[in-house]
Amino acid sequence: MSEKEKSLDRKPAQMDLAKFDAHVIAPEEYEDLPEWTDEMFAEGSEYIGGKLIRRGRPRSLSPKEAINIRLSADVLERFRATGQGWQTRIDAALKQWLVEHR
């Protein structure tokens, strides 16, 4: 067994969290800390009044619901063959059917 394989077989080291939390950073340790960049701050979480401000895409007013559905193999194959977004295209086809069959 190689050294690399042996190192992968080891269990993760246990850490004394109380000792870790009690450590106070000494002035000479500040050199080891990286300087914060604007990019680092931009990726951080923002709190206002103790509440996390979410980023990214806003929540939809009409979110889709996850379900299980059984489809014919040929139907599924044809939609999957159209590439990424095939589930959205199935949804659009069903919406179109609803419009046509009021």
Z-matrix of the N, CA and C atoms (Angstrom, degrees):
N
C 1 1.458
C 2 1.529 1 108.40
N 3 1.321 2 116.64 1 131.47
C 4 1.467 3 120.90 2 -178.62
C 5 1.532 4 110.60 3 -74.38
N 6 1.333 5 115.18 4 164.63
C 7 1.462 6 120.27 5 178.07
C 8 1.526 7 111.24 6 -61.50
N 9 1.341 8 115.79 7 -36.97
C 10 1.464 9 119.80 8 179.95
C 11 1.524 10 110.58 9 -63.87
N 12 1.335 11 116.45 10 -42.83
C 13 1.463 12 120.61 11 179.43
C 14 1.524 13 110.59 12 -65.65
N 15 1.335 14 116.81 13 -39.06
C 16 1.462 15 120.17 14 178.35
C 17 1.526 16 111.08 15 -62.65
N 18 1.337 17 115.52 16 -40.62
C 19 1.463 18 118.29 17 -178.64
C 20 1.525 19 111.58 18 -67.51
N 21 1.328 20 117.73 19 -28.60
C 22 1.457 21 120.85 20 178.90
C 23 1.519 22 112.09 21 -74.87
N 24 1.347 23 117.20 22 -23.24
C 25 1.459 24 121.54 23 -179.02
C 26 1.521 25 112.74 24 -79.60
N 27 1.320 26 117.51 25 -15.36
C 28 1.464 27 120.19 26 -177.57
C 29 1.520 28 111.13 27 -71.74
N 30 1.319 29 114.51 28 148.55
C 31 1.465 30 120.14 29 174.53
C 32 1.524 31 108.60 30 -77.82
N 33 1.329 32 117.28 31 152.58
C 34 1.464 33 118.83 32 178.50
C 35 1.524 34 110.98 33 -61.65
N 36 1.317 35 117.03 34 144.79
C 37 1.458 36 122.00 35 -179.07
C 38 1.523 37 109.90 36 -66.43
N 39 1.308 38 115.62 37 142.10
C 40 1.458 39 120.95 38 176.37
C 41 1.518 40 108.12 39 -85.54
N 42 1.319 41 116.98 40 143.83
C 43 1.451 42 121.36 41 -176.99
C 44 1.521 43 109.60 42 -120.99
N 45 1.305 44 115.87 43 137.27
C 46 1.458 45 121.17 44 176.46
C 47 1.531 46 107.52 45 -82.22
N 48 1.330 47 116.40 46 95.86
C 49 1.460 48 120.73 47 -174.41
C 50 1.529 49 112.69 48 -66.46
N 51 1.325 50 116.71 49 -32.49
C 52 1.467 51 118.94 50 179.20
C 53 1.529 52 110.11 51 -63.80
N 54 1.339 53 115.82 52 -41.30
C 55 1.458 54 120.54 53 178.15
C 56 1.533 55 109.65 54 -66.36
N 57 1.297 56 116.33 55 -40.23
C 58 1.462 57 121.57 56 178.91
C 59 1.527 58 110.51 57 -62.55
N 60 1.322 59 117.20 58 -46.42
C 61 1.464 60 121.53 59 -179.05
C 62 1.527 61 112.13 60 -66.46
N 63 1.340 62 116.81 61 -30.65
C 64 1.458 63 120.79 62 -176.91
C 65 1.526 64 112.38 63 -77.47
N 66 1.332 65 117.52 64 -16.90
C 67 1.461 66 120.96 65 -176.97
C 68 1.529 67 110.83 66 -65.96
N 69 1.306 68 115.48 67 131.61
C 70 1.461 69 121.86 68 176.06
C 71 1.525 70 107.02 69 -108.39
N 72 1.315 71 116.44 70 130.41
C 73 1.459 72 120.20 71 -178.25
C 74 1.526 73 109.49 72 -71.90
N 75 1.329 74 114.92 73 124.69
C 76 1.456 75 121.76 74 179.08
C 77 1.534 76 108.78 75 -83.44
N 78 1.336 77 117.50 76 154.71
C 79 1.470 78 120.33 77 -178.92
C 80 1.525 79 113.59 78 -53.61
N 81 1.333 80 118.30 79 -35.99
C 82 1.472 81 119.80 80 -179.33
C 83 1.531 82 112.18 81 -70.62
N 84 1.333 83 117.28 82 -16.85
C 85 1.462 84 120.41 83 178.11
C 86 1.528 85 112.61 84 -81.99
N 87 1.326 86 117.42 85 -13.64
C 88 1.457 87 120.20 86 -178.69
C 89 1.519 88 111.90 87 -60.65
N 90 1.349 89 117.68 88 -28.96
C 91 1.455 90 121.16 89 178.93
C 92 1.522 91 111.37 90 -61.25
N 93 1.340 92 116.97 91 -28.93
C 94 1.463 93 121.27 92 -178.35
C 95 1.521 94 112.72 93 -77.66
N 96 1.324 95 117.49 94 -15.12
C 97 1.458 96 120.70 95 -177.21
C 98 1.523 97 110.08 96 -85.06
N 99 1.329 98 117.56 97 136.01
C 100 1.472 99 118.71 98 179.95
C 101 1.524 100 111.20 99 -73.25
N 102 1.318 101 115.25 100 152.17
C 103 1.450 102 120.59 101 173.87
C 104 1.523 103 108.19 102 -73.95
N 105 1.315 104 116.98 103 136.28
C 106 1.470 105 120.61 104 178.70
C 107 1.524 106 109.15 105 -76.58
N 108 1.306 107 115.33 106 132.68
C 109 1.459 108 120.55 107 178.20
C 110 1.522 109 109.29 108 -101.60
N 111 1.326 110 116.44 109 166.95
C 112 1.463 111 120.37 110 176.90
C 113 1.525 112 110.49 111 -60.57
N 114 1.342 113 116.70 112 -34.61
C 115 1.470 114 120.40 113 179.22
C 116 1.529 115 110.92 114 -64.55
N 117 1.331 116 116.28 115 -39.99
C 118 1.470 117 119.91 116 179.13
C 119 1.533 118 110.45 117 -63.24
N 120 1.335 119 116.21 118 -43.67
C 121 1.461 120 119.40 119 178.80
C 122 1.526 121 110.93 120 -64.88
N 123 1.324 122 117.26 121 -37.11
C 124 1.458 123 121.11 122 -179.07
C 125 1.523 124 111.67 123 -64.86
N 126 1.342 125 116.67 124 -30.25
C 127 1.463 126 120.36 125 -179.28
C 128 1.528 127 112.55 126 -84.79
N 129 1.310 128 118.01 127 -10.75
C 130 1.453 129 121.14 128 -176.48
C 131 1.524 130 112.76 129 -72.96
N 132 1.322 131 115.71 130 168.53
C 133 1.460 132 121.31 131 178.48
C 134 1.522 133 109.01 132 -87.61
N 135 1.310 134 115.78 133 143.67
C 136 1.456 135 120.90 134 179.67
C 137 1.526 136 108.98 135 -111.73
N 138 1.320 137 115.60 136 131.91
C 139 1.459 138 121.31 137 178.53
C 140 1.516 139 108.56 138 -119.40
N 141 1.316 140 115.85 139 138.18
C 142 1.461 141 121.39 140 173.41
C 143 1.520 142 106.30 141 -126.63
N 144 1.323 143 115.82 142 117.53
C 145 1.458 144 120.61 143 -178.15
C 146 1.522 145 112.51 144 60.64
N 147 1.321 146 117.15 145 34.63
C 148 1.456 147 121.02 146 179.39
C 149 1.521 148 114.40 147 80.00
N 150 1.335 149 117.36 148 -0.35
C 151 1.463 150 120.64 149 -179.50
C 152 1.527 151 109.67 150 -104.84
N 153 1.347 152 116.05 151 129.87
C 154 1.450 153 121.80 152 179.44
C 155 1.516 154 110.13 153 -67.50
N 156 1.321 155 116.83 154 129.26
C 157 1.456 156 122.49 155 176.60
C 158 1.526 157 106.89 156 -92.44
N 159 1.317 158 116.32 157 116.83
C 160 1.464 159 120.67 158 -177.51
C 161 1.514 160 111.03 159 -77.93
N 162 1.333 161 114.33 160 147.24
C 163 1.457 162 120.88 161 177.25
C 164 1.513 163 109.03 162 -115.02
N 165 1.306 164 114.46 163 -178.98
C 166 1.453 165 118.82 164 176.22
C 167 1.512 166 111.81 165 87.01
N 168 1.307 167 114.49 166 -159.74
C 169 1.458 168 120.84 167 -177.00
C 170 1.529 169 110.08 168 -66.35
N 171 1.326 170 117.55 169 131.12
C 172 1.463 171 118.93 170 177.96
C 173 1.533 172 110.93 171 -66.60
N 174 1.301 173 116.16 172 153.49
C 175 1.462 174 120.07 173 178.84
C 176 1.514 175 110.47 174 -64.59
N 177 1.319 176 115.16 175 141.21
C 178 1.456 177 121.37 176 -178.76
C 179 1.526 178 110.56 177 -73.65
N 180 1.328 179 115.40 178 145.96
C 181 1.464 180 119.73 179 175.35
C 182 1.525 181 110.90 180 -74.13
N 183 1.319 182 116.63 181 -23.03
C 184 1.465 183 121.25 182 177.22
C 185 1.532 184 109.20 183 -132.65
N 186 1.343 185 116.32 184 76.96
C 187 1.464 186 119.35 185 -176.32
C 188 1.525 187 111.51 186 -67.39
N 189 1.325 188 114.96 187 150.37
C 190 1.465 189 119.78 188 177.37
C 191 1.520 190 108.93 189 -76.23
N 192 1.294 191 115.60 190 153.61
C 193 1.459 192 121.94 191 -179.05
C 194 1.519 193 109.07 192 -107.93
N 195 1.321 194 117.04 193 131.96
C 196 1.460 195 121.64 194 177.91
C 197 1.529 196 109.10 195 -77.82
N 198 1.339 197 116.12 196 127.80
C 199 1.465 198 121.39 197 179.02
C 200 1.525 199 109.00 198 -137.67
N 201 1.314 200 115.41 199 170.53
C 202 1.458 201 121.95 200 170.07
C 203 1.518 202 107.05 201 -108.42
N 204 1.316 203 116.09 202 134.49
C 205 1.457 204 120.32 203 -179.07
C 206 1.525 205 108.00 204 -140.87
N 207 1.332 206 116.05 205 142.71
C 208 1.457 207 120.37 206 177.86
C 209 1.525 208 108.07 207 -100.79
N 210 1.333 209 115.97 208 123.41
C 211 1.448 210 122.00 209 179.25
C 212 1.523 211 109.45 210 -120.05
N 213 1.314 212 116.30 211 153.00
C 214 1.459 213 121.05 212 176.24
C 215 1.523 214 108.61 213 -62.01
N 216 1.327 215 115.57 214 145.63
C 217 1.462 216 120.84 215 -178.09
C 218 1.524 217 111.56 216 -58.83
N 219 1.336 218 116.83 217 -39.22
C 220 1.464 219 118.67 218 -178.44
C 221 1.527 220 111.80 219 -68.91
N 222 1.339 221 117.67 220 -36.67
C 223 1.466 222 121.04 221 177.48
C 224 1.527 223 109.08 222 -65.06
N 225 1.298 224 116.19 223 -48.32
C 226 1.461 225 121.30 224 -178.96
C 227 1.530 226 110.75 225 -61.55
N 228 1.299 227 116.71 226 -42.85
C 229 1.466 228 121.37 227 -179.75
C 230 1.525 229 111.25 228 -61.37
N 231 1.329 230 116.36 229 -43.37
C 232 1.466 231 120.05 230 -178.77
C 233 1.531 232 111.68 231 -65.84
N 234 1.335 233 117.25 232 -42.50
C 235 1.463 234 119.27 233 179.43
C 236 1.528 235 110.97 234 -68.00
N 237 1.333 236 117.98 235 -42.88
C 238 1.464 237 120.89 236 178.69
C 239 1.522 238 111.54 237 -62.33
N 240 1.321 239 117.08 238 -33.47
C 241 1.464 240 121.41 239 -179.55
C 242 1.523 241 112.08 240 -66.03
N 243 1.328 242 117.37 241 -17.75
C 244 1.465 243 120.45 242 179.57
C 245 1.523 244 112.15 243 -79.22
N 246 1.332 245 117.49 244 -5.58
C 247 1.467 246 121.65 245 175.62
C 248 1.510 247 113.74 246 96.63
N 249 1.324 248 113.36 247 -167.22
C 250 1.461 249 120.76 248 -177.18
C 251 1.528 250 110.28 249 -57.99
N 252 1.333 251 116.29 250 139.92
C 253 1.456 252 121.69 251 -178.33
C 254 1.515 253 113.21 252 94.13
N 255 1.334 254 117.06 253 10.87
C 256 1.469 255 120.32 254 -176.86
C 257 1.515 256 112.05 255 -62.74
N 258 1.327 257 118.37 256 -32.53
C 259 1.466 258 120.31 257 179.38
C 260 1.525 259 110.52 258 -67.99
N 261 1.328 260 116.76 259 -37.82
C 262 1.461 261 120.98 260 176.98
C 263 1.525 262 109.86 261 -64.79
N 264 1.330 263 117.23 262 -37.12
C 265 1.463 264 120.39 263 178.29
C 266 1.532 265 111.34 264 -68.06
N 267 1.320 266 117.83 265 -34.25
C 268 1.468 267 120.02 266 174.46
C 269 1.526 268 109.11 267 -63.45
N 270 1.326 269 116.97 268 -43.55
C 271 1.466 270 121.62 269 178.20
C 272 1.528 271 110.40 270 -59.57
N 273 1.334 272 116.67 271 -43.91
C 274 1.470 273 120.52 272 179.67
C 275 1.523 274 111.04 273 -64.62
N 276 1.338 275 117.15 274 -39.01
C 277 1.466 276 120.41 275 179.28
C 278 1.531 277 110.34 276 -64.92
N 279 1.314 278 117.02 277 -39.68
C 280 1.468 279 120.40 278 178.38
C 281 1.532 280 110.98 279 -68.08
N 282 1.325 281 117.16 280 -38.70
C 283 1.466 282 120.12 281 176.29
C 284 1.527 283 110.62 282 -63.02
N 285 1.326 284 116.64 283 -41.46
C 286 1.464 285 120.86 284 178.24
C 287 1.530 286 110.13 285 -62.27
N 288 1.331 287 116.68 286 -40.37
C 289 1.481 288 120.82 287 178.49
C 290 1.537 289 109.56 288 -60.96
N 291 1.351 290 116.60 289 -41.17
C 292 1.467 291 120.20 290 179.18
C 293 1.523 292 111.20 291 -62.68
N 294 1.321 293 117.61 292 -39.57
C 295 1.465 294 121.17 293 178.58
C 296 1.517 295 110.46 294 -64.05
N 297 1.319 296 116.03 295 -42.38
C 298 1.475 297 120.59 296 -176.58
C 299 1.513 298 112.76 297 -76.10
N 300 1.318 299 118.84 298 -18.42
C 301 1.482 300 121.96 299 -175.60
C 302 1.513 301 111.32 300 -123.19
N 303 1.308 302 116.13 301 52.91
C 304 1.474 303 120.15 302 179.32
C 305 1.498 304 110.96 303 -71.13
